[in-house]
């Protein structure tokens, strides 16, 4: 499984896989955590469940994209400090993942009208 991820993401070491998985985990958790206060601010807690969760997901997706780039940069800085070399690989990786994820979500939400392959 680990080798499959390393081949797919074009990385060499297990340390890079661990950093990438940590960044994804922290980003997802932070995006989910921040969507709660946003829905409370707009008083969406009283909305029916069938409307509440799609609206909350629409709040989570943009927050996730922004945080993915931020935590990717932070992960790159952490790796650079530990390895004593400047490495923009992680930032570029998460920026590319964020763009791909955004296009897929826009395609999904627009029912395939936008970004036809």
Secondary structure, 3 states (H helix, E strand, C coil): CHHHHHHHHCCCCHHHHHHHHHHHHHHHHHHHHHHHHHHHHCCCCCCCHHHHHHHHHHHHHHHHHHHHHHHHHHHHHHHHHHHCCCCCHHHHHHHHHHHHHHHHHHHHHCCCCCCCC
